[in-house]
Amino acid sequence: MTRALDMRSVRLIETTVLVLAGLLLAVATVYDLALNARVNHRLVADLRTWRTYTGHDYHNLTVDRQLLGTSSAHEVVCGNTTPGPPEARTQLCLVIYGPVVGGRRGVHGGWYTTAYGHDERASRYGCFGAGAQGRCPAATATPVDVRPAPRSG
């Protein structure tokens, strides 16, 4: 009889642990889905902000969430200033953060990058706004040309 009680106690403990683990996984899943929905809402607003700010309806824009920290909710959105393949033209990068209001977010600075510059620090110039502080090299008369060298025959 005591052996049967011991088995029931073990089974009850195991069941309780499994139920708690299942609840933890359910809460984590809901939290993750809610976080993804917030991030997607923010990114759609960032793309709309760039298009409104520049007046260009381009669709090949890049959004960098890591440059300013993934947990900061600050993004850098870059796009060509003239039509052409992505990064083959001078790009305007905007530092965007803040709440979504009217489908857009606030622009707090930015910079231009040279063609084929890949938004690296050395290729940035024309920096403006508080969001660009410390992100650009010292002011130079002309931007650094970082285009790939032509291939020889």
N, CA, C and O atoms as a GROMACS GRO file, in nm:
protein
  612
    1MET      N    1   0.081  -0.119   0.000
    1MET     CA    2   0.000   0.000   0.000
    1MET      C    3   0.086   0.126   0.000
    1MET      O    4   0.058   0.221  -0.073
    2THR      N    5   0.189   0.127   0.081
    2THR     CA    6   0.276   0.245   0.084
    2THR      C    7   0.349   0.263  -0.048
    2THR      O    8   0.378   0.375  -0.089
    3ARG      N    9   0.379   0.152  -0.113
    3ARG     CA   10   0.446   0.161  -0.243
    3ARG      C   11   0.352   0.226  -0.345
    3ARG      O   12   0.397   0.306  -0.426
    4ALA      N   13   0.224   0.193  -0.341
    4ALA     CA   14   0.126   0.252  -0.432
    4ALA      C   15   0.112   0.402  -0.404
    4ALA      O   16   0.097   0.480  -0.499
    5LEU      N   17   0.115   0.444  -0.278
    5LEU     CA   18   0.109   0.586  -0.244
    5LEU      C   19   0.232   0.660  -0.295
    5LEU      O   20   0.223   0.772  -0.344
    6ASP      N   21   0.347   0.596  -0.281
    6ASP     CA   22   0.471   0.657  -0.330
    6ASP      C   23   0.466   0.677  -0.482
    6ASP      O   24   0.508   0.781  -0.532
    7MET      N   25   0.413   0.578  -0.553
    7MET     CA   26   0.402   0.588  -0.700
    7MET      C   27   0.305   0.700  -0.739
    7MET      O   28   0.330   0.775  -0.834
    8ARG      N   29   0.194   0.711  -0.663
    8ARG     CA   30   0.097   0.819  -0.691
    8ARG      C   31   0.160   0.956  -0.667
    8ARG      O   32   0.138   1.050  -0.743
    9SER      N   33   0.238   0.967  -0.560
    9SER     CA   34   0.304   1.093  -0.528
    9SER      C   35   0.403   1.132  -0.638
    9SER      O   36   0.409   1.248  -0.679
   10VAL      N   37   0.479   1.034  -0.685
   10VAL     CA   38   0.575   1.060  -0.792
   10VAL      C   39   0.500   1.102  -0.919
   10VAL      O   40   0.540   1.196  -0.987
   11ARG      N   41   0.393   1.032  -0.950
   11ARG     CA   42   0.314   1.064  -1.069
   11ARG      C   43   0.253   1.204  -1.058
   11ARG      O   44   0.250   1.278  -1.156
   12LEU      N   45   0.205   1.241  -0.940
   12LEU     CA   46   0.148   1.373  -0.918
   12LEU      C   47   0.254   1.481  -0.936
   12LEU      O   48   0.228   1.585  -0.998
   13ILE      N   49   0.372   1.458  -0.884
   13ILE     CA   50   0.482   1.555  -0.899
   13ILE      C   51   0.520   1.568  -1.046
   13ILE      O   52   0.539   1.679  -1.096
   14GLU      N   53   0.533   1.455  -1.115
   14GLU     CA   54   0.569   1.459  -1.257
   14GLU      C   55   0.463   1.534  -1.338
   14GLU      O   56   0.497   1.616  -1.423
   15THR      N   57   0.337   1.507  -1.312
   15THR     CA   58   0.228   1.574  -1.383
   15THR      C   59   0.230   1.724  -1.356
   15THR      O   60   0.213   1.804  -1.448
   16THR      N   61   0.252   1.761  -1.232
   16THR     CA   62   0.258   1.903  -1.196
   16THR      C   63   0.373   1.972  -1.269
   16THR      O   64   0.356   2.082  -1.322
   17VAL      N   65   0.489   1.909  -1.272
   17VAL     CA   66   0.606   1.967  -1.340
   17VAL      C   67   0.577   1.981  -1.490
   17VAL      O   68   0.610   2.084  -1.550
   18LEU      N   69   0.517   1.881  -1.552
   18LEU     CA   70   0.485   1.888  -1.694
   18LEU      C   71   0.383   1.997  -1.725
   18LEU      O   72   0.397   2.068  -1.825
   19VAL      N   73   0.282   2.011  -1.640
   19VAL     CA   74   0.182   2.117  -1.660
   19VAL      C   75   0.248   2.254  -1.647
   19VAL      O   76   0.221   2.343  -1.728
   20LEU      N   77   0.333   2.272  -1.547
   20LEU     CA   78   0.403   2.400  -1.529
   20LEU      C   79   0.495   2.430  -1.648
   20LEU      O   80   0.502   2.544  -1.694
   21ALA      N   81   0.565   2.329  -1.698
   21ALA     CA   82   0.651   2.348  -1.815
   21ALA      C   83   0.568   2.387  -1.937
   21ALA      O   84   0.608   2.473  -2.015
   22GLY      N   85   0.452   2.324  -1.953
   22GLY     CA   86   0.363   2.357  -2.064
   22GLY      C   87   0.312   2.500  -2.054
   22GLY      O   88   0.305   2.571  -2.155
   23LEU      N   89   0.275   2.543  -1.933
   23LEU     CA   90   0.231   2.681  -1.912
   23LEU      C   91   0.342   2.781  -1.943
   23LEU      O   92   0.318   2.884  -2.005
   24LEU      N   93   0.464   2.749  -1.901
   24LEU     CA   94   0.579   2.835  -1.930
   24LEU      C   95   0.601   2.849  -2.080
   24LEU      O   96   0.624   2.959  -2.130
   25LEU      N   97   0.593   2.739  -2.152
   25LEU     CA   98   0.609   2.743  -2.298
   25LEU      C   99   0.496   2.822  -2.364
   25LEU      O  100   0.521   2.895  -2.460
   26ALA      N  101   0.376   2.808  -2.316
   26ALA     CA  102   0.263   2.882  -2.373
   26ALA      C  103   0.280   3.033  -2.351
   26ALA      O  104   0.258   3.111  -2.443
   27VAL      N  105   0.319   3.073  -2.231
   27VAL     CA  106   0.341   3.215  -2.203
   27VAL      C  107   0.455   3.269  -2.288
   27VAL      O  108   0.444   3.378  -2.343
   28ALA      N  109   0.564   3.194  -2.301
   28ALA     CA  110   0.678   3.237  -2.381
   28ALA      C  111   0.638   3.252  -2.528
   28ALA      O  112   0.683   3.346  -2.594
   29THR      N  113   0.557   3.162  -2.578
   29THR     CA  114   0.512   3.170  -2.717
   29THR      C  115   0.427   3.294  -2.741
   29THR      O  116   0.447   3.365  -2.839
   30VAL      N  117   0.333   3.320  -2.652
   30VAL     CA  118   0.248   3.439  -2.665
   30VAL      C  119   0.332   3.565  -2.658
   30VAL      O  120   0.311   3.657  -2.737
   31TYR      N  121   0.427   3.570  -2.565
   31TYR     CA  122   0.514   3.687  -2.553
   31TYR      C  123   0.595   3.707  -2.680
   31TYR      O  124   0.607   3.820  -2.728
   32ASP      N  125   0.651   3.600  -2.735
   32ASP     CA  126   0.731   3.609  -2.856
   32ASP      C  127   0.648   3.657  -2.975
   32ASP      O  128   0.694   3.739  -3.053
   33LEU      N  129   0.526   3.606  -2.988
   33LEU     CA  130   0.439   3.649  -3.097
   33LEU      C  131   0.402   3.796  -3.083
   33LEU      O  132   0.397   3.869  -3.182
   34ALA      N  133   0.376   3.840  -2.961
   34ALA     CA  134   0.343   3.981  -2.938
   34ALA      C  135   0.463   4.070  -2.970
   34ALA      O  136   0.447   4.177  -3.028
   35LEU      N  137   0.582   4.026  -2.932
   35LEU     CA  138   0.704   4.103  -2.960
   35LEU      C  139   0.725   4.114  -3.111
   35LEU      O  140   0.756   4.222  -3.162
   36ASN      N  141   0.708   4.003  -3.184
   36ASN     CA  142   0.724   4.006  -3.329
   36ASN      C  143   0.621   4.097  -3.394
   36ASN      O  144   0.654   4.168  -3.489
   37ALA      N  145   0.500   4.098  -3.344
   37ALA     CA  146   0.397   4.185  -3.400
   37ALA      C  147   0.435   4.332  -3.378
   37ALA      O  148   0.416   4.414  -3.468
   38ARG      N  149   0.487   4.366  -3.260
   38ARG     CA  150   0.529   4.504  -3.233
   38ARG      C  151   0.645   4.544  -3.324
   38ARG      O  152   0.646   4.654  -3.378
   39VAL      N  153   0.742   4.455  -3.340
   39VAL     CA  154   0.858   4.484  -3.424
   39VAL      C  155   0.813   4.502  -3.570
   39VAL      O  156   0.857   4.596  -3.636
   40ASN      N  157   0.728   4.413  -3.619
   40ASN     CA  158   0.680   4.425  -3.757
   40ASN      C  159   0.603   4.554  -3.778
   40ASN      O  160   0.619   4.619  -3.881
   41HIS      N  161   0.521   4.592  -3.682
   41HIS     CA  162   0.445   4.718  -3.690
   41HIS      C  163   0.542   4.836  -3.699
   41HIS      O  164   0.521   4.929  -3.777
   42ARG      N  165   0.647   4.831  -3.617
   42ARG     CA  166   0.748   4.937  -3.616
   42ARG      C  167   0.824   4.943  -3.748
   42ARG      O  168   0.849   5.052  -3.800
   43LEU      N  169   0.861   4.828  -3.804
   43LEU     CA  170   0.937   4.825  -3.928
   43LEU      C  171   0.855   4.876  -4.046
   43LEU      O  172   0.909   4.945  -4.133
   44VAL      N  173   0.727   4.843  -4.051
   44VAL     CA  174   0.640   4.895  -4.156
   44VAL      C  175   0.633   5.047  -4.145
   44VAL      O  176   0.637   5.117  -4.246
   45ALA      N  177   0.622   5.098  -4.022
   45ALA     CA  178   0.619   5.243  -4.000
   45ALA      C  179   0.753   5.306  -4.041
   45ALA      O  180   0.754   5.417  -4.095
   46ASP      N  181   0.865   5.237  -4.015
   46ASP     CA  182   0.997   5.290  -4.053
   46ASP      C  183   1.009   5.305  -4.204
   46ASP      O  184   1.060   5.405  -4.253
   47LEU      N  185   0.961   5.205  -4.279
   47LEU     CA  186   0.967   5.212  -4.425
   47LEU      C  187   0.880   5.326  -4.476
   47LEU      O  188   0.920   5.400  -4.566
   48ARG      N  189   0.761   5.341  -4.420
   48ARG     CA  190   0.672   5.451  -4.458
   48ARG      C  191   0.736   5.586  -4.424
   48ARG      O  192   0.724   5.682  -4.501
   49THR      N  193   0.803   5.594  -4.310
   49THR     CA  194   0.870   5.718  -4.269
   49THR      C  195   0.978   5.755  -4.369
   49THR      O  196   0.986   5.871  -4.411
   50TRP      N  197   1.062   5.658  -4.409
   50TRP     CA  198   1.169   5.687  -4.506
   50TRP      C  199   1.109   5.737  -4.637
   50TRP      O  200   1.157   5.836  -4.693
   51ARG      N  201   1.006   5.670  -4.685
   51ARG     CA  202   0.943   5.709  -4.812
   51ARG      C  203   0.881   5.848  -4.802
   51ARG      O  204   0.889   5.926  -4.897
   52THR      N  205   0.819   5.880  -4.691
   52THR     CA  206   0.758   6.012  -4.673
   52THR      C  207   0.866   6.119  -4.662
   52THR      O  208   0.854   6.226  -4.722
   53TYR      N  209   0.971   6.092  -4.587
   53TYR     CA  210   1.077   6.188  -4.562
   53TYR      C  211   1.151   6.222  -4.692
   53TYR      O  212   1.185   6.337  -4.716
   54THR      N  213   1.176   6.120  -4.775
   54THR     CA  214   1.255   6.141  -4.897
   54THR      C  215   1.169   6.173  -5.018
   54THR      O  216   1.219   6.230  -5.116
   55GLY      N  217   1.042   6.139  -5.014
   55GLY     CA  218   0.957   6.159  -5.130
   55GLY      C  219   0.978   6.054  -5.238
   55GLY      O  220   0.925   6.068  -5.349
   56HIS      N  221   1.053   5.948  -5.208
   56HIS     CA  222   1.078   5.839  -5.303
   56HIS      C  223   0.996   5.717  -5.262
   56HIS      O  224   0.996   5.680  -5.144
   57ASP      N  225   0.928   5.655  -5.356
   57ASP     CA  226   0.848   5.537  -5.326
   57ASP      C  227   0.928   5.410  -5.358
   57ASP      O  228   0.876   5.318  -5.422
   58TYR      N  229   1.052   5.405  -5.313
   58TYR     CA  230   1.137   5.288  -5.339
   58TYR      C  231   1.100   5.175  -5.246
   58TYR      O  232   1.054   5.197  -5.134
   59HIS      N  233   1.121   5.053  -5.294
   59HIS     CA  234   1.088   4.935  -5.214
   59HIS      C  235   1.211   4.856  -5.172
   59HIS      O  236   1.201   4.769  -5.086
   60ASN      N  237   1.328   4.885  -5.230
   60ASN     CA  238   1.452   4.816  -5.194
   60ASN      C  239   1.524   4.896  -5.086
   60ASN      O  240   1.630   4.953  -5.111
   61LEU      N  241   1.467   4.900  -4.969
   61LEU     CA  242   1.527   4.970  -4.856
   61LEU      C  243   1.587   4.867  -4.761
   61LEU      O  244   1.539   4.754  -4.752
   62THR      N  245   1.692   4.908  -4.690
   62THR     CA  246   1.750   4.819  -4.591
   62THR      C  247   1.722   4.877  -4.453
   62THR      O  248   1.730   4.998  -4.432
   63VAL      N  249   1.689   4.789  -4.360
   63VAL     CA  250   1.662   4.829  -4.222
   63VAL      C  251   1.763   4.759  -4.134
   63VAL      O  252   1.771   4.636  -4.132
   64ASP      N  253   1.841   4.838  -4.060
   64ASP     CA  254   1.943   4.784  -3.970
   64ASP      C  255   1.895   4.802  -3.827
   64ASP      O  256   1.883   4.915  -3.779
   65ARG      N  257   1.868   4.692  -3.759
   65ARG     CA  258   1.824   4.696  -3.620
   65ARG      C  259   1.940   4.678  -3.524
   65ARG      O  260   1.924   4.698  -3.403
   66GLN      N  261   2.058   4.639  -3.574
   66GLN     CA  262   2.169   4.606  -3.486
   66GLN      C  263   2.264   4.722  -3.461
   66GLN      O  264   2.329   4.727  -3.356
   67LEU      N  265   2.276   4.815  -3.555
   67LEU     CA  266   2.372   4.924  -3.543
   67LEU      C  267   2.354   5.003  -3.414
   67LEU      O  268   2.452   5.038  -3.349
   68LEU      N  269   2.231   5.031  -3.378
   68LEU     CA  270   2.202   5.110  -3.258
   68LEU      C  271   2.157   5.025  -3.140
   68LEU      O  272   2.115   5.079  -3.037
   69GLY      N  273   2.164   4.893  -3.154
   69GLY     CA  274   2.127   4.801  -3.047
   69GLY      C  275   1.991   4.740  -3.071
   69GLY      O  276   1.892   4.812  -3.091
   70THR      N  277   1.984   4.608  -3.069
   70THR     CA  278   1.858   4.539  -3.101
   70THR      C  279   1.750   4.564  -2.998
   70THR      O  280   1.632   4.557  -3.031
   71SER      N  281   1.787   4.593  -2.874
   71SER     CA  282   1.685   4.616  -2.771
   71SER      C  283   1.645   4.764  -2.760
   71SER      O  284   1.560   4.799  -2.678
   72SER      N  285   1.707   4.849  -2.841
   72SER     CA  286   1.682   4.993  -2.828
   72SER      C  287   1.558   5.042  -2.901
   72SER      O  288   1.509   5.151  -2.872
   73ALA      N  289   1.505   4.964  -2.996
   73ALA     CA  290   1.392   5.006  -3.081
   73ALA      C  291   1.430   5.126  -3.167
   73ALA      O  292   1.343   5.201  -3.211
   74HIS      N  293   1.561   5.143  -3.192
   74HIS     CA  294   1.612   5.246  -3.282
   74HIS      C  295   1.660   5.174  -3.409
   74HIS      O  296   1.740   5.081  -3.401
   75GLU      N  297   1.612   5.218  -3.524
   75GLU     CA  298   1.652   5.155  -3.649
   75GLU      C  299   1.718   5.257  -3.742
   75GLU      O  300   1.697   5.377  -3.731
   76VAL      N  301   1.800   5.204  -3.833
   76VAL     CA  302   1.859   5.284  -3.940
   76VAL      C  303   1.802   5.229  -4.071
   76VAL      O  304   1.821   5.112  -4.103
   77VAL      N  305   1.734   5.315  -4.146
   77VAL     CA  306   1.675   5.276  -4.274
   77VAL      C  307   1.751   5.347  -4.384
   77VAL      O  308   1.763   5.469  -4.382
   78CYS      N  309   1.804   5.270  -4.480
   78CYS     CA  310   1.883   5.326  -4.590
   78CYS      C  311   1.818   5.293  -4.724
   78CYS      O  312   1.760   5.186  -4.742
   79GLY      N  313   1.828   5.388  -4.815
   79GLY     CA  314   1.777   5.368  -4.950
   79GLY      C  315   1.846   5.461  -5.047
   79GLY      O  316   1.900   5.565  -5.007
   80ASN      N  317   1.845   5.425  -5.174
   80ASN     CA  318   1.908   5.505  -5.278
   80ASN      C  319   1.846   5.644  -5.287
   80ASN      O  320   1.727   5.661  -5.260
   81THR      N  321   1.926   5.742  -5.324
   81THR     CA  322   1.874   5.877  -5.346
   81THR      C  323   1.825   5.894  -5.489
   81THR      O  324   1.747   5.985  -5.517
   82THR      N  325   1.870   5.807  -5.578
   82THR     CA  326   1.824   5.807  -5.718
   82THR      C  327   1.792   5.663  -5.757
   82THR      O  328   1.845   5.571  -5.695
   83PRO      N  329   1.708   5.642  -5.859
   83PRO     CA  330   1.673   5.505  -5.898
   83PRO      C  331   1.796   5.424  -5.939
   83PRO      O  332   1.889   5.476  -6.000
   84GLY      N  333   1.795   5.298  -5.904
   84GLY     CA  334   1.904   5.208  -5.941
   84GLY      C  335   1.905   5.088  -5.848
   84GLY      O  336   1.827   5.080  -5.754
   85PRO      N  337   1.995   4.994  -5.875
   85PRO     CA  338   2.005   4.875  -5.790
   85PRO      C  339   2.042   4.915  -5.646
   85PRO      O  340   2.106   5.018  -5.626
   86PRO      N  341   2.004   4.835  -5.548
   86PRO     CA  342   2.037   4.868  -5.409
   86PRO      C  343   2.187   4.889  -5.390
   86PRO      O  344   2.269   4.809  -5.437
   87GLU      N  345   2.222   4.995  -5.320
   87GLU     CA  346   2.359   5.033  -5.285
   87GLU      C  347   2.446   5.070  -5.405
   87GLU      O  348   2.566   5.093  -5.386
   88ALA      N  349   2.392   5.076  -5.525
   88ALA     CA  350   2.470   5.114  -5.641
   88ALA      C  351   2.472   5.266  -5.660
   88ALA      O  352   2.540   5.317  -5.748
   89ARG      N  353   2.398   5.336  -5.579
   89ARG     CA  354   2.390   5.482  -5.584
   89ARG      C  355   2.416   5.536  -5.443
   89ARG      O  356   2.420   5.460  -5.346
   90THR      N  357   2.433   5.667  -5.435
   90THR     CA  358   2.442   5.730  -5.304
   90THR      C  359   2.316   5.697  -5.227
   90THR      O  360   2.206   5.700  -5.282
   91GLN      N  361   2.331   5.666  -5.099
   91GLN     CA  362   2.216   5.631  -5.016
   91GLN      C  363   2.197   5.732  -4.904
   91GLN      O  364   2.293   5.791  -4.854
   92LEU      N  365   2.071   5.751  -4.866
   92LEU     CA  366   2.036   5.830  -4.750
   92LEU      C  367   1.992   5.734  -4.641
   92LEU      O  368   1.900   5.655  -4.660
   93CYS      N  369   2.061   5.741  -4.528
   93CYS     CA  370   2.026   5.657  -4.413
   93CYS      C  371   1.966   5.746  -4.305
   93CYS      O  372   2.023   5.849  -4.270
   94LEU      N  373   1.853   5.705  -4.251
   94LEU     CA  374   1.784   5.781  -4.148
   94LEU      C  375   1.781   5.703  -4.018
   94LEU      O  376   1.754   5.583  -4.018
   95VAL      N  377   1.809   5.771  -3.907
   95VAL     CA  378   1.797   5.712  -3.774
   95VAL      C  379   1.654   5.739  -3.729
   95VAL      O  380   1.613   5.854  -3.713
   96ILE      N  381   1.579   5.631  -3.709
   96ILE     CA  382   1.436   5.643  -3.681
   96ILE      C  383   1.405   5.575  -3.548
   96ILE      O  384   1.443   5.460  -3.525
   97TYR      N  385   1.335   5.648  -3.461
   97TYR     CA  386   1.288   5.587  -3.337
   97TYR      C  387   1.174   5.669  -3.280
   97TYR      O  388   1.142   5.778  -3.328
   98GLY      N  389   1.113   5.615  -3.176
   98GLY     CA  390   0.999   5.681  -3.112
   98GLY      C  391   0.871   5.605  -3.142
   98GLY      O  392   0.872   5.503  -3.210
   99PRO      N  393   0.760   5.656  -3.089
   99PRO     CA  394   0.633   5.586  -3.108
   99PRO      C  395   0.580   5.601  -3.251
   99PRO      O  396   0.615   5.696  -3.321
  100VAL      N  397   0.498   5.507  -3.292
  100VAL     CA  398   0.433   5.514  -3.423
  100VAL      C  399   0.313   5.606  -3.409
  100VAL      O  400   0.222   5.580  -3.330
  101VAL      N  401   0.313   5.714  -3.487
  101VAL     CA  402   0.204   5.811  -3.486
  101VAL      C  403   0.163   5.834  -3.630
  101VAL      O  404   0.244   5.878  -3.712
  102GLY      N  405   0.040   5.807  -3.662
  102GLY     CA  406  -0.007   5.825  -3.799
  102GLY      C  407   0.064   5.735  -3.898
  102GLY      O  408   0.077   5.771  -4.015
  103GLY      N  409   0.110   5.620  -3.853
  103GLY     CA  410   0.177   5.525  -3.942
  103GLY      C  411   0.324   5.555  -3.965
  103GLY      O  412   0.388   5.489  -4.047
  104ARG      N  413   0.378   5.656  -3.895
  104ARG     CA  414   0.520   5.692  -3.912
  104ARG      C  415   0.585   5.711  -3.776
  104ARG      O  416   0.518   5.721  -3.673
  105ARG      N  417   0.719   5.714  -3.777
  105ARG     CA  418   0.796   5.740  -3.655
  105ARG      C  419   0.887   5.860  -3.677
  105ARG      O  420   0.901   5.908  -3.790
  106GLY      N  421   0.948   5.909  -3.572
  106GLY     CA  422   1.031   6.028  -3.580
  106GLY      C  423   1.168   6.001  -3.639
  106GLY      O  424   1.229   5.897  -3.612
  107VAL      N  425   1.217   6.096  -3.720
  107VAL     CA  426   1.352   6.092  -3.775
  107VAL      C  427   1.439   6.178  -3.685
  107VAL      O  428   1.409   6.295  -3.662
  108HIS      N  429   1.547   6.119  -3.632
  108HIS     CA  430   1.632   6.190  -3.536
  108HIS      C  431   1.773   6.211  -3.587
  108HIS      O  432   1.864   6.239  -3.508
  109GLY      N  433   1.793   6.197  -3.714
  109GLY     CA  434   1.926   6.218  -3.773
  109GLY      C  435   1.948   6.125  -3.889
  109GLY      O  436   1.858   6.051  -3.931
  110GLY      N  437   2.068   6.130  -3.941
  110GLY     CA  438   2.101   6.041  -4.052
  110GLY      C  439   2.231   6.082  -4.118
  110GLY      O  440   2.305   6.165  -4.067
  111TRP      N  441   2.257   6.021  -4.233
  111TRP     CA  442   2.378   6.047  -4.309
  111TRP      C  443   2.360   5.994  -4.450
  111TRP      O  444   2.265   5.922  -4.480
  112TYR      N  445   2.453   6.030  -4.535
  112TYR     CA  446   2.460   5.977  -4.669
  112TYR      C  447   2.576   5.878  -4.674
  112TYR      O  448   2.673   5.891  -4.600
  113THR      N  449   2.564   5.779  -4.762
  113THR     CA  450   2.675   5.687  -4.785
  113THR      C  451   2.706   5.686  -4.934
  113THR      O  452   2.617   5.706  -5.017
  114THR      N  453   2.832   5.662  -4.965
  114THR     CA  454   2.871   5.655  -5.104
  114THR      C  455   2.818   5.527  -5.167
  114THR      O  456   2.781   5.432  -5.097
  115ALA      N  457   2.815   5.526  -5.298
  115ALA     CA  458   2.773   5.404  -5.369
  115ALA      C  459   2.867   5.290  -5.330
  115ALA      O  460   2.988   5.310  -5.318
  116TYR      N  461   2.813   5.176  -5.310
  116TYR     CA  462   2.884   5.055  -5.269
  116TYR      C  463   2.952   5.070  -5.133
  116TYR      O  464   3.045   4.996  -5.102
  117GLY      N  465   2.906   5.166  -5.054
  117GLY     CA  466   2.966   5.190  -4.922
  117GLY      C  467   2.917   5.096  -4.814
  117GLY      O  468   2.981   5.085  -4.709
  118HIS      N  469   2.806   5.027  -4.836
  118HIS     CA  470   2.750   4.930  -4.742
  118HIS      C  471   2.728   4.989  -4.603
  118HIS      O  472   2.736   4.916  -4.504
  119ASP      N  473   2.703   5.117  -4.592
  119ASP     CA  474   2.678   5.187  -4.466
  119ASP      C  475   2.787   5.160  -4.363
  119ASP      O  476   2.759   5.140  -4.245
  120GLU      N  477   2.911   5.159  -4.408
  120GLU     CA  478   3.024   5.148  -4.317
  120GLU      C  479   3.066   5.289  -4.277
  120GLU      O  480   3.048   5.384  -4.353
  121ARG      N  481   3.120   5.302  -4.160
  121ARG     CA  482   3.156   5.433  -4.105
  121ARG      C  483   3.238   5.517  -4.202
  121ARG      O  484   3.213   5.636  -4.216
  122ALA      N  485   3.335   5.457  -4.269
  122ALA     CA  486   3.424   5.533  -4.358
  122ALA      C  487   3.351   5.588  -4.480
  122ALA      O  488   3.398   5.684  -4.541
  123SER      N  489   3.237   5.530  -4.516
  123SER     CA  490   3.166   5.575  -4.636
  123SER      C  491   3.057   5.677  -4.605
  123SER      O  492   2.988   5.723  -4.696
  124ARG      N  493   3.041   5.714  -4.478
  124ARG     CA  494   2.935   5.808  -4.438
  124ARG      C  495   2.983   5.953  -4.450
  124ARG      O  496   3.099   5.984  -4.423
  125TYR      N  497   2.891   6.038  -4.489
  125TYR     CA  498   2.919   6.182  -4.494
  125TYR      C  499   2.788   6.258  -4.485
  125TYR      O  500   2.680   6.198  -4.493
  126GLY      N  501   2.796   6.390  -4.468
  126GLY     CA  502   2.676   6.472  -4.461
  126GLY      C  503   2.587   6.436  -4.343
  126GLY      O  504   2.464   6.439  -4.354
  127CYS      N  505   2.648   6.402  -4.230
  127CYS     CA  506   2.572   6.359  -4.112
  127CYS      C  507   2.491   6.475  -4.056
  127CYS      O  508   2.535   6.590  -4.058
  128PHE      N  509   2.374   6.443  -4.004
  128PHE     CA  510   2.288   6.545  -3.946
  128PHE      C  511   2.208   6.486  -3.832
  128PHE      O  512   2.180   6.366  -3.830
  129GLY      N  513   2.171   6.571  -3.737
  129GLY     CA  514   2.083   6.531  -3.628
  129GLY      C  515   2.153   6.458  -3.514
  129GLY      O  516   2.265   6.410  -3.528
  130ALA      N  517   2.082   6.453  -3.402
  130ALA     CA  518   2.136   6.390  -3.281
  130ALA      C  519   2.159   6.240  -3.299
  130ALA      O  520   2.251   6.185  -3.239
  131GLY      N  521   2.078   6.176  -3.379
  131GLY     CA  522   2.090   6.031  -3.398
  131GLY      C  523   2.217   5.989  -3.469
  131GLY      O  524   2.255   5.873  -3.463
  132ALA      N  525   2.284   6.084  -3.538
  132ALA     CA  526   2.405   6.052  -3.613
  132ALA      C  527   2.532   6.080  -3.533
  132ALA      O  528   2.642   6.050  -3.580
  133GLN      N  529   2.520   6.138  -3.415
  133GLN     CA  530   2.639   6.173  -3.336
  133GLN      C  531   2.724   6.050  -3.309
  133GLN      O  532   2.675   5.948  -3.260
  134GLY      N  533   2.853   6.062  -3.341
  134GLY     CA  534   2.947   5.954  -3.318
  134GLY      C  535   2.939   5.842  -3.419
  134GLY      O  536   3.012   5.743  -3.406
  135ARG      N  537   2.854   5.853  -3.518
  135ARG     CA  538   2.838   5.747  -3.617
  135ARG      C  539   2.913   5.777  -3.747
  135ARG      O  540   2.923   5.691  -3.834
  136CYS      N  541   2.965   5.899  -3.760
  136CYS     CA  542   3.030   5.939  -3.884
  136CYS      C  543   3.176   5.973  -3.859
  136CYS      O  544   3.213   6.013  -3.748
  137PRO      N  545   3.260   5.957  -3.963
  137PRO     CA  546   3.400   5.997  -3.948
  137PRO      C  547   3.408   6.149  -3.936
  137PRO      O  548   3.308   6.219  -3.958
  138ALA      N  549   3.524   6.199  -3.902
  138ALA     CA  550   3.544   6.344  -3.894
  138ALA      C  551   3.511   6.405  -4.030
  138ALA      O  552   3.530   6.342  -4.134
  139ALA      N  553   3.462   6.528  -4.028
  139ALA     CA  554   3.420   6.595  -4.151
  139ALA      C  555   3.536   6.603  -4.250
  139ALA      O  556   3.648   6.639  -4.214
  140THR      N  557   3.508   6.569  -4.374
  140THR     CA  558   3.606   6.578  -4.481
  140THR      C  559   3.545   6.655  -4.596
  140THR      O  560   3.423   6.665  -4.608
  141ALA      N  561   3.630   6.710  -4.681
  141ALA     CA  562   3.582   6.789  -4.793
  141ALA      C  563   3.506   6.703  -4.893
  141ALA      O  564   3.406   6.748  -4.949
  142THR      N  565   3.552   6.582  -4.915
  142THR     CA  566   3.485   6.492  -5.009
  142THR      C  567   3.467   6.356  -4.943
  142THR      O  568   3.550   6.316  -4.861
  143PRO      N  569   3.362   6.285  -4.977
  143PRO     CA  570   3.342   6.153  -4.918
  143PRO      C  571   3.446   6.054  -4.969
  143PRO      O  572   3.502   6.070  -5.077
  144VAL      N  573   3.470   5.953  -4.890
  144VAL     CA  574   3.562   5.848  -4.928
  144VAL      C  575   3.496   5.762  -5.034
  144VAL      O  576   3.382   5.721  -5.019
  145ASP      N  577   3.569   5.734  -5.144
  145ASP     CA  578   3.515   5.651  -5.252
  145ASP      C  579   3.549   5.507  -5.221
  145ASP      O  580   3.666   5.469  -5.221
  146VAL      N  581   3.447   5.426  -5.196
  146VAL     CA  582   3.470   5.286  -5.159
  146VAL      C  583   3.416   5.190  -5.265
  146VAL      O  584   3.390   5.073  -5.236
  147ARG      N  585   3.400   5.240  -5.388
  147ARG     CA  586   3.353   5.151  -5.494
  147ARG      C  587   3.456   5.041  -5.519
  147ARG      O  588   3.576   5.063  -5.503
  148PRO      N  589   3.409   4.923  -5.558
  148PRO     CA  590   3.504   4.816  -5.587
  148PRO      C  591   3.591   4.852  -5.708
  148PRO      O  592   3.545   4.917  -5.802
  149ALA      N  593   3.716   4.809  -5.702
  149ALA     CA  594   3.807   4.836  -5.812
  149ALA      C  595   3.763   4.758  -5.935
  149ALA      O  596   3.713   4.646  -5.922
  150PRO      N  597   3.780   4.815  -6.057
  150PRO     CA  598   3.741   4.740  -6.177
  150PRO      C  599   3.827   4.614  -6.191
  150PRO      O  600   3.946   4.612  -6.157
  151ARG      N  601   3.764   4.512  -6.243
  151ARG     CA  602   3.837   4.385  -6.264
  151ARG      C  603   3.914   4.390  -6.393
  151ARG      O  604   3.865   4.436  -6.496
  152SER      N  605   4.036   4.343  -6.386
  152SER     CA  606   4.117   4.340  -6.508
  152SER      C  607   4.099   4.205  -6.576
  152SER      O  608   4.087   4.100  -6.512
  153GLY      N  609   4.097   4.212  -6.707
  153GLY     CA  610   4.075   4.108  -6.795
  153GLY      C  611   4.084   3.972  -6.789
  153GLY      O  612   4.056   3.904  -6.888
   0.00000   0.00000   0.00000
